[in-house]
Amino acid sequence: MIDPVKIPHGLMFLAVCVFSWGYVFGILMARKEVVILGFLASAAWLIAAAVGAARFGFDWRLTALLVALGASGLIVLGLYRTRILEH
């Protein structure tokens, strides 16, 4: 039996998965909008790390993961932004 309480969590997880695949596909298609979206997504990961650490206590593993995702996204997009948009 499906627990109705878990349905919103499943929908949020599905939304994150769809966003991730759409973002990867947009990078492969060299869309200008995706570069801006990538910077926003990386900033969102950093904000999520700060909010999560403040709200739920400091679990260094989860915070480090979110900071690594955000920082690596910002660094890689900063370095390869022109190469992505050349195509």
Biopython code that builds the backbone (N, CA, C, O; Angstrom):
import numpy as np
from Bio.PDB.StructureBuilder import StructureBuilder

atoms = [
    (1, "MET", "N", (0.832, -1.164, 0.000)),
    (1, "MET", "CA", (0.000, 0.000, 0.000)),
    (1, "MET", "C", (0.891, 1.247, 0.000)),
    (1, "MET", "O", (1.928, 1.279, 0.663)),
    (2, "ILE", "N", (0.485, 2.241, -0.730)),
    (2, "ILE", "CA", (1.233, 3.488, -0.843)),
    (2, "ILE", "C", (0.864, 4.401, 0.318)),
    (2, "ILE", "O", (-0.313, 4.626, 0.600)),
    (3, "ASP", "N", (1.873, 4.915, 0.975)),
    (3, "ASP", "CA", (1.669, 5.834, 2.087)),
    (3, "ASP", "C", (1.401, 7.234, 1.528)),
    (3, "ASP", "O", (2.289, 7.813, 0.901)),
    (4, "PRO", "N", (0.210, 7.793, 1.733)),
    (4, "PRO", "CA", (-0.105, 9.103, 1.159)),
    (4, "PRO", "C", (0.770, 10.242, 1.682)),
    (4, "PRO", "O", (0.874, 11.288, 1.042)),
    (5, "VAL", "N", (1.390, 10.047, 2.827)),
    (5, "VAL", "CA", (2.263, 11.085, 3.377)),
    (5, "VAL", "C", (3.536, 11.216, 2.542)),
    (5, "VAL", "O", (4.127, 12.294, 2.475)),
    (6, "LYS", "N", (3.956, 10.132, 1.912)),
    (6, "LYS", "CA", (5.212, 10.127, 1.140)),
    (6, "LYS", "C", (5.039, 10.647, -0.281)),
    (6, "LYS", "O", (6.034, 10.878, -0.968)),
    (7, "ILE", "N", (3.814, 10.837, -0.737)),
    (7, "ILE", "CA", (3.591, 11.279, -2.112)),
    (7, "ILE", "C", (4.221, 12.648, -2.376)),
    (7, "ILE", "O", (4.872, 12.802, -3.409)),
    (8, "PRO", "N", (4.068, 13.655, -1.501)),
    (8, "PRO", "CA", (4.744, 14.941, -1.776)),
    (8, "PRO", "C", (6.267, 14.811, -1.834)),
    (8, "PRO", "O", (6.914, 15.490, -2.632)),
    (9, "HIS", "N", (6.841, 13.951, -1.003)),
    (9, "HIS", "CA", (8.292, 13.743, -1.045)),
    (9, "HIS", "C", (8.701, 13.124, -2.374)),
    (9, "HIS", "O", (9.712, 13.508, -2.961)),
    (10, "GLY", "N", (7.916, 12.171, -2.841)),
    (10, "GLY", "CA", (8.195, 11.545, -4.136)),
    (10, "GLY", "C", (8.081, 12.531, -5.281)),
    (10, "GLY", "O", (8.875, 12.482, -6.220)),
    (11, "LEU", "N", (7.111, 13.422, -5.218)),
    (11, "LEU", "CA", (6.946, 14.427, -6.266)),
    (11, "LEU", "C", (8.102, 15.427, -6.259)),
    (11, "LEU", "O", (8.560, 15.853, -7.320)),
    (12, "MET", "N", (8.572, 15.802, -5.075)),
    (12, "MET", "CA", (9.727, 16.697, -5.000)),
    (12, "MET", "C", (10.979, 16.013, -5.551)),
    (12, "MET", "O", (11.769, 16.636, -6.261)),
    (13, "PHE", "N", (11.157, 14.737, -5.226)),
    (13, "PHE", "CA", (12.296, 13.993, -5.749)),
    (13, "PHE", "C", (12.209, 13.895, -7.271)),
    (13, "PHE", "O", (13.217, 14.051, -7.961)),
    (14, "LEU", "N", (11.025, 13.640, -7.789)),
    (14, "LEU", "CA", (10.822, 13.569, -9.234)),
    (14, "LEU", "C", (11.141, 14.916, -9.889)),
    (14, "LEU", "O", (11.741, 14.954, -10.963)),
    (15, "ALA", "N", (10.749, 16.010, -9.256)),
    (15, "ALA", "CA", (11.030, 17.341, -9.796)),
    (15, "ALA", "C", (12.537, 17.604, -9.863)),
    (15, "ALA", "O", (13.027, 18.170, -10.841)),
    (16, "VAL", "N", (13.270, 17.193, -8.826)),
    (16, "VAL", "CA", (14.730, 17.369, -8.836)),
    (16, "VAL", "C", (15.357, 16.525, -9.941)),
    (16, "VAL", "O", (16.280, 16.979, -10.618)),
    (17, "CYS", "N", (14.866, 15.305, -10.129)),
    (17, "CYS", "CA", (15.396, 14.445, -11.188)),
    (17, "CYS", "C", (15.127, 15.026, -12.569)),
    (17, "CYS", "O", (16.010, 15.031, -13.426)),
    (18, "VAL", "N", (13.910, 15.515, -12.786)),
    (18, "VAL", "CA", (13.558, 16.109, -14.080)),
    (18, "VAL", "C", (14.410, 17.349, -14.335)),
    (18, "VAL", "O", (14.899, 17.546, -15.447)),
    (19, "PHE", "N", (14.591, 18.180, -13.320)),
    (19, "PHE", "CA", (15.441, 19.361, -13.461)),
    (19, "PHE", "C", (16.864, 18.953, -13.829)),
    (19, "PHE", "O", (17.471, 19.559, -14.712)),
    (20, "SER", "N", (17.397, 17.939, -13.165)),
    (20, "SER", "CA", (18.776, 17.516, -13.418)),
    (20, "SER", "C", (18.950, 17.015, -14.843)),
    (20, "SER", "O", (19.907, 17.391, -15.520)),
    (21, "TRP", "N", (18.041, 16.178, -15.300)),
    (21, "TRP", "CA", (18.151, 15.652, -16.668)),
    (21, "TRP", "C", (17.936, 16.753, -17.697)),
    (21, "TRP", "O", (18.611, 16.774, -18.726)),
    (22, "GLY", "N", (17.015, 17.658, -17.439)),
    (22, "GLY", "CA", (16.804, 18.778, -18.352)),
    (22, "GLY", "C", (18.007, 19.689, -18.415)),
    (22, "GLY", "O", (18.347, 20.212, -19.476)),
    (23, "TYR", "N", (18.649, 19.880, -17.281)),
    (23, "TYR", "CA", (19.851, 20.716, -17.233)),
    (23, "TYR", "C", (20.982, 20.077, -18.033)),
    (23, "TYR", "O", (21.650, 20.756, -18.812)),
    (24, "VAL", "N", (21.200, 18.779, -17.847)),
    (24, "VAL", "CA", (22.257, 18.076, -18.588)),
    (24, "VAL", "C", (21.964, 18.119, -20.082)),
    (24, "VAL", "O", (22.871, 18.362, -20.877)),
    (25, "PHE", "N", (20.728, 17.890, -20.475)),
    (25, "PHE", "CA", (20.360, 17.935, -21.876)),
    (25, "PHE", "C", (20.560, 19.342, -22.442)),
    (25, "PHE", "O", (21.017, 19.495, -23.574)),
    (26, "GLY", "N", (20.223, 20.357, -21.665)),
    (26, "GLY", "CA", (20.422, 21.738, -22.107)),
    (26, "GLY", "C", (21.886, 22.079, -22.300)),
    (26, "GLY", "O", (22.228, 22.802, -23.235)),
    (27, "ILE", "N", (22.759, 21.576, -21.438)),
    (27, "ILE", "CA", (24.199, 21.784, -21.605)),
    (27, "ILE", "C", (24.671, 21.112, -22.891)),
    (27, "ILE", "O", (25.443, 21.692, -23.654)),
    (28, "LEU", "N", (24.206, 19.892, -23.128)),
    (28, "LEU", "CA", (24.605, 19.185, -24.347)),
    (28, "LEU", "C", (24.114, 19.900, -25.602)),
    (28, "LEU", "O", (24.776, 19.855, -26.639)),
    (29, "MET", "N", (22.975, 20.549, -25.519)),
    (29, "MET", "CA", (22.427, 21.277, -26.665)),
    (29, "MET", "C", (22.967, 22.712, -26.743)),
    (29, "MET", "O", (22.609, 23.455, -27.657)),
    (30, "ALA", "N", (23.818, 23.101, -25.801)),
    (30, "ALA", "CA", (24.475, 24.412, -25.761)),
    (30, "ALA", "C", (23.461, 25.555, -25.781)),
    (30, "ALA", "O", (23.555, 26.466, -26.603)),
    (31, "ARG", "N", (22.512, 25.497, -24.886)),
    (31, "ARG", "CA", (21.496, 26.545, -24.786)),
    (31, "ARG", "C", (21.983, 27.657, -23.855)),
    (31, "ARG", "O", (22.531, 27.379, -22.789)),
    (32, "LYS", "N", (21.787, 28.894, -24.251)),
    (32, "LYS", "CA", (22.219, 30.035, -23.438)),
    (32, "LYS", "C", (21.476, 30.097, -22.108)),
    (32, "LYS", "O", (22.050, 30.452, -21.079)),
    (33, "GLU", "N", (20.195, 29.748, -22.143)),
    (33, "GLU", "CA", (19.391, 29.816, -20.929)),
    (33, "GLU", "C", (19.897, 28.863, -19.854)),
    (33, "GLU", "O", (19.743, 29.117, -18.659)),
    (34, "VAL", "N", (20.497, 27.774, -20.289)),
    (34, "VAL", "CA", (20.934, 26.742, -19.354)),
    (34, "VAL", "C", (22.146, 27.206, -18.558)),
    (34, "VAL", "O", (22.322, 26.799, -17.410)),
    (35, "VAL", "N", (22.972, 28.040, -19.145)),
    (35, "VAL", "CA", (24.130, 28.541, -18.409)),
    (35, "VAL", "C", (23.657, 29.394, -17.228)),
    (35, "VAL", "O", (24.162, 29.251, -16.115)),
    (36, "ILE", "N", (22.699, 30.269, -17.471)),
    (36, "ILE", "CA", (22.141, 31.088, -16.386)),
    (36, "ILE", "C", (21.448, 30.195, -15.361)),
    (36, "ILE", "O", (21.586, 30.396, -14.154)),
    (37, "LEU", "N", (20.706, 29.210, -15.852)),
    (37, "LEU", "CA", (20.033, 28.270, -14.958)),
    (37, "LEU", "C", (21.045, 27.496, -14.116)),
    (37, "LEU", "O", (20.793, 27.217, -12.944)),
    (38, "GLY", "N", (22.174, 27.153, -14.701)),
    (38, "GLY", "CA", (23.225, 26.453, -13.962)),
    (38, "GLY", "C", (23.802, 27.291, -12.837)),
    (38, "GLY", "O", (24.039, 26.792, -11.737)),
    (39, "PHE", "N", (24.028, 28.575, -13.118)),
    (39, "PHE", "CA", (24.515, 29.456, -12.054)),
    (39, "PHE", "C", (23.484, 29.570, -10.932)),
    (39, "PHE", "O", (23.842, 29.554, -9.754)),
    (40, "LEU", "N", (22.214, 29.684, -11.294)),
    (40, "LEU", "CA", (21.161, 29.755, -10.279)),
    (40, "LEU", "C", (21.056, 28.454, -9.488)),
    (40, "LEU", "O", (20.873, 28.480, -8.271)),
    (41, "ALA", "N", (21.171, 27.324, -10.171)),
    (41, "ALA", "CA", (21.104, 26.032, -9.484)),
    (41, "ALA", "C", (22.287, 25.859, -8.528)),
    (41, "ALA", "O", (22.120, 25.351, -7.419)),
    (42, "SER", "N", (23.466, 26.275, -8.950)),
    (42, "SER", "CA", (24.641, 26.171, -8.081)),
    (42, "SER", "C", (24.491, 27.055, -6.852)),
    (42, "SER", "O", (24.852, 26.659, -5.743)),
    (43, "ALA", "N", (23.957, 28.249, -7.054)),
    (43, "ALA", "CA", (23.703, 29.125, -5.916)),
    (43, "ALA", "C", (22.655, 28.506, -4.994)),
    (43, "ALA", "O", (22.750, 28.629, -3.773)),
    (44, "ALA", "N", (21.651, 27.839, -5.580)),
    (44, "ALA", "CA", (20.617, 27.184, -4.761)),
    (44, "ALA", "C", (21.216, 26.065, -3.911)),
    (44, "ALA", "O", (20.802, 25.880, -2.767)),
    (45, "TRP", "N", (22.184, 25.316, -4.447)),
    (45, "TRP", "CA", (22.838, 24.265, -3.657)),
    (45, "TRP", "C", (23.584, 24.878, -2.475)),
    (45, "TRP", "O", (23.556, 24.336, -1.371)),
    (46, "LEU", "N", (24.248, 26.002, -2.708)),
    (46, "LEU", "CA", (24.979, 26.661, -1.613)),
    (46, "LEU", "C", (24.017, 27.204, -0.561)),
    (46, "LEU", "O", (24.288, 27.111, 0.636)),
    (47, "ILE", "N", (22.907, 27.764, -0.997)),
    (47, "ILE", "CA", (21.898, 28.258, -0.055)),
    (47, "ILE", "C", (21.289, 27.094, 0.728)),
    (47, "ILE", "O", (21.061, 27.203, 1.933)),
    (48, "ALA", "N", (21.028, 25.977, 0.035)),
    (48, "ALA", "CA", (20.480, 24.797, 0.713)),
    (48, "ALA", "C", (21.450, 24.276, 1.766)),
    (48, "ALA", "O", (21.028, 23.818, 2.827)),
    (49, "ALA", "N", (22.739, 24.341, 1.480)),
    (49, "ALA", "CA", (23.736, 23.904, 2.467)),
    (49, "ALA", "C", (23.697, 24.796, 3.695)),
    (49, "ALA", "O", (23.743, 24.307, 4.823)),
    (50, "ALA", "N", (23.612, 26.108, 3.482)),
    (50, "ALA", "CA", (23.586, 27.035, 4.616)),
    (50, "ALA", "C", (22.302, 26.894, 5.425)),
    (50, "ALA", "O", (22.341, 26.868, 6.655)),
    (51, "VAL", "N", (21.163, 26.803, 4.738)),
    (51, "VAL", "CA", (19.877, 26.669, 5.432)),
    (51, "VAL", "C", (19.797, 25.331, 6.160)),
    (51, "VAL", "O", (19.339, 25.268, 7.301)),
    (52, "GLY", "N", (20.240, 24.273, 5.506)),
    (52, "GLY", "CA", (20.209, 22.950, 6.129)),
    (52, "GLY", "C", (21.094, 22.872, 7.360)),
    (52, "GLY", "O", (20.715, 22.276, 8.369)),
    (53, "ALA", "N", (22.277, 23.477, 7.276)),
    (53, "ALA", "CA", (23.175, 23.467, 8.437)),
    (53, "ALA", "C", (22.588, 24.269, 9.588)),
    (53, "ALA", "O", (22.735, 23.896, 10.752)),
    (54, "ALA", "N", (21.921, 25.375, 9.258)),
    (54, "ALA", "CA", (21.350, 26.208, 10.310)),
    (54, "ALA", "C", (20.089, 25.599, 10.908)),
    (54, "ALA", "O", (19.866, 25.679, 12.116)),
    (55, "ARG", "N", (19.268, 24.992, 10.062)),
    (55, "ARG", "CA", (17.967, 24.512, 10.543)),
    (55, "ARG", "C", (18.042, 23.136, 11.194)),
    (55, "ARG", "O", (17.399, 22.894, 12.215)),
    (56, "PHE", "N", (18.816, 22.248, 10.613)),
    (56, "PHE", "CA", (18.822, 20.862, 11.078)),
    (56, "PHE", "C", (20.064, 20.497, 11.871)),
    (56, "PHE", "O", (20.277, 19.322, 12.167)),
    (57, "GLY", "N", (20.863, 21.446, 12.211)),
    (57, "GLY", "CA", (22.104, 21.127, 12.906)),
    (57, "GLY", "C", (23.189, 20.837, 11.885)),
    (57, "GLY", "O", (22.901, 20.571, 10.718)),
    (58, "PHE", "N", (24.394, 20.886, 12.313)),
    (58, "PHE", "CA", (25.517, 20.754, 11.391)),
    (58, "PHE", "C", (25.880, 19.286, 11.211)),
    (58, "PHE", "O", (26.564, 18.699, 12.051)),
    (59, "ASP", "N", (25.421, 18.701, 10.116)),
    (59, "ASP", "CA", (25.902, 17.380, 9.698)),
    (59, "ASP", "C", (26.917, 17.654, 8.603)),
    (59, "ASP", "O", (26.544, 17.979, 7.477)),
    (60, "TRP", "N", (28.161, 17.529, 8.915)),
    (60, "TRP", "CA", (29.218, 17.971, 8.010)),
    (60, "TRP", "C", (29.200, 17.229, 6.691)),
    (60, "TRP", "O", (29.619, 17.788, 5.677)),
    (61, "ARG", "N", (28.727, 15.976, 6.662)),
    (61, "ARG", "CA", (28.737, 15.219, 5.404)),
    (61, "ARG", "C", (27.731, 15.774, 4.408)),
    (61, "ARG", "O", (28.064, 15.970, 3.239)),
    (62, "LEU", "N", (26.514, 16.029, 4.850)),
    (62, "LEU", "CA", (25.497, 16.577, 3.955)),
    (62, "LEU", "C", (25.846, 18.005, 3.550)),
    (62, "LEU", "O", (25.694, 18.377, 2.387)),
    (63, "THR", "N", (26.308, 18.793, 4.494)),
    (63, "THR", "CA", (26.692, 20.167, 4.181)),
    (63, "THR", "C", (27.856, 20.194, 3.201)),
    (63, "THR", "O", (27.864, 21.000, 2.270)),
    (64, "ALA", "N", (28.837, 19.325, 3.398)),
    (64, "ALA", "CA", (29.978, 19.261, 2.476)),
    (64, "ALA", "C", (29.539, 18.830, 1.082)),
    (64, "ALA", "O", (30.050, 19.340, 0.084)),
    (65, "LEU", "N", (28.593, 17.893, 1.008)),
    (65, "LEU", "CA", (28.089, 17.458, -0.296)),
    (65, "LEU", "C", (27.397, 18.600, -1.029)),
    (65, "LEU", "O", (27.649, 18.821, -2.214)),
    (66, "LEU", "N", (26.530, 19.323, -0.334)),
    (66, "LEU", "CA", (25.816, 20.421, -0.969)),
    (66, "LEU", "C", (26.751, 21.561, -1.362)),
    (66, "LEU", "O", (26.584, 22.163, -2.423)),
    (67, "VAL", "N", (27.726, 21.857, -0.520)),
    (67, "VAL", "CA", (28.707, 22.895, -0.855)),
    (67, "VAL", "C", (29.546, 22.454, -2.052)),
    (67, "VAL", "O", (29.836, 23.265, -2.932)),
    (68, "ALA", "N", (29.936, 21.186, -2.096)),
    (68, "ALA", "CA", (30.715, 20.690, -3.234)),
    (68, "ALA", "C", (29.913, 20.761, -4.528)),
    (68, "ALA", "O", (30.455, 21.132, -5.569)),
    (69, "LEU", "N", (28.637, 20.412, -4.479)),
    (69, "LEU", "CA", (27.802, 20.511, -5.678)),
    (69, "LEU", "C", (27.695, 21.953, -6.154)),
    (69, "LEU", "O", (27.854, 22.231, -7.343)),
    (70, "GLY", "N", (27.430, 22.859, -5.243)),
    (70, "GLY", "CA", (27.288, 24.260, -5.621)),
    (70, "GLY", "C", (28.588, 24.878, -6.106)),
    (70, "GLY", "O", (28.613, 25.568, -7.125)),
    (71, "ALA", "N", (29.663, 24.631, -5.376)),
    (71, "ALA", "CA", (30.955, 25.220, -5.745)),
    (71, "ALA", "C", (31.475, 24.653, -7.062)),
    (71, "ALA", "O", (31.978, 25.396, -7.904)),
    (72, "SER", "N", (31.354, 23.338, -7.241)),
    (72, "SER", "CA", (31.838, 22.753, -8.492)),
    (72, "SER", "C", (31.027, 23.253, -9.682)),
    (72, "SER", "O", (31.577, 23.478, -10.759)),
    (73, "GLY", "N", (29.726, 23.427, -9.491)),
    (73, "GLY", "CA", (28.902, 23.966, -10.567)),
    (73, "GLY", "C", (29.308, 25.378, -10.941)),
    (73, "GLY", "O", (29.408, 25.705, -12.123)),
    (74, "LEU", "N", (29.542, 26.216, -9.942)),
    (74, "LEU", "CA", (29.963, 27.591, -10.221)),
    (74, "LEU", "C", (31.321, 27.645, -10.903)),
    (74, "LEU", "O", (31.524, 28.418, -11.839)),
    (75, "ILE", "N", (32.245, 26.825, -10.432)),
    (75, "ILE", "CA", (33.600, 26.830, -10.999)),
    (75, "ILE", "C", (33.591, 26.311, -12.433)),
    (75, "ILE", "O", (34.178, 26.928, -13.321)),
    (76, "VAL", "N", (32.930, 25.185, -12.660)),
    (76, "VAL", "CA", (32.917, 24.592, -14.004)),
    (76, "VAL", "C", (32.184, 25.489, -14.995)),
    (76, "VAL", "O", (32.656, 25.684, -16.114)),
    (77, "LEU", "N", (31.043, 26.032, -14.600)),
    (77, "LEU", "CA", (30.338, 26.938, -15.509)),
    (77, "LEU", "C", (31.135, 28.210, -15.759)),
    (77, "LEU", "O", (31.101, 28.753, -16.864)),
    (78, "GLY", "N", (31.843, 28.685, -14.760)),
    (78, "GLY", "CA", (32.685, 29.859, -14.959)),
    (78, "GLY", "C", (33.808, 29.598, -15.947)),
    (78, "GLY", "O", (34.139, 30.456, -16.766)),
    (79, "LEU", "N", (34.387, 28.418, -15.867)),
    (79, "LEU", "CA", (35.497, 28.075, -16.763)),
    (79, "LEU", "C", (35.044, 27.735, -18.178)),
    (79, "LEU", "O", (35.696, 28.127, -19.146)),
    (80, "TYR", "N", (33.939, 27.014, -18.311)),
    (80, "TYR", "CA", (33.519, 26.502, -19.612)),
    (80, "TYR", "C", (32.348, 27.249, -20.226)),
    (80, "TYR", "O", (31.791, 26.803, -21.229)),
    (81, "ARG", "N", (31.968, 28.368, -19.649)),
    (81, "ARG", "CA", (30.817, 29.125, -20.148)),
    (81, "ARG", "C", (30.961, 29.481, -21.628)),
    (81, "ARG", "O", (30.026, 29.284, -22.404)),
    (82, "THR", "N", (32.107, 29.996, -22.020)),
    (82, "THR", "CA", (32.271, 30.384, -23.423)),
    (82, "THR", "C", (32.319, 29.179, -24.344)),
    (82, "THR", "O", (31.816, 29.243, -25.466)),
    (83, "ARG", "N", (32.905, 28.092, -23.900)),
    (83, "ARG", "CA", (32.966, 26.891, -24.730)),
    (83, "ARG", "C", (31.566, 26.303, -24.952)),
    (83, "ARG", "O", (31.258, 25.815, -26.040)),
    (84, "ILE", "N", (30.733, 26.353, -23.926)),
    (84, "ILE", "CA", (29.370, 25.845, -24.062)),
    (84, "ILE", "C", (28.595, 26.684, -25.072)),
    (84, "ILE", "O", (27.829, 26.146, -25.872)),
    (85, "LEU", "N", (28.791, 27.987, -25.038)),
    (85, "LEU", "CA", (28.022, 28.886, -25.885)),
    (85, "LEU", "C", (28.587, 29.054, -27.287)),
    (85, "LEU", "O", (27.933, 29.661, -28.135)),
    (86, "GLU", "N", (29.792, 28.532, -27.560)),
    (86, "GLU", "CA", (30.376, 28.637, -28.895)),
    (86, "GLU", "C", (29.635, 27.823, -29.937)),
    (86, "GLU", "O", (29.597, 28.198, -31.109)),
    (87, "HIS", "N", (29.061, 26.742, -29.530)),
    (87, "HIS", "CA", (28.456, 25.816, -30.502)),
    (87, "HIS", "C", (27.246, 26.382, -31.089)),
    (87, "HIS", "O", (26.608, 25.742, -31.925)),
]
sb = StructureBuilder()
sb.init_structure("model")
sb.init_model(0)
sb.init_chain("A")
sb.init_seg("    ")
for serial, (resi, resn, name, xyz) in enumerate(atoms, 1):
    if name == "N":
        sb.init_residue(resn, " ", resi, " ")
    sb.init_atom(name, np.array(xyz, "f"), 0.0, 1.0, " ", f" {name:<3s}", serial, name[0])
structure = sb.get_structure()
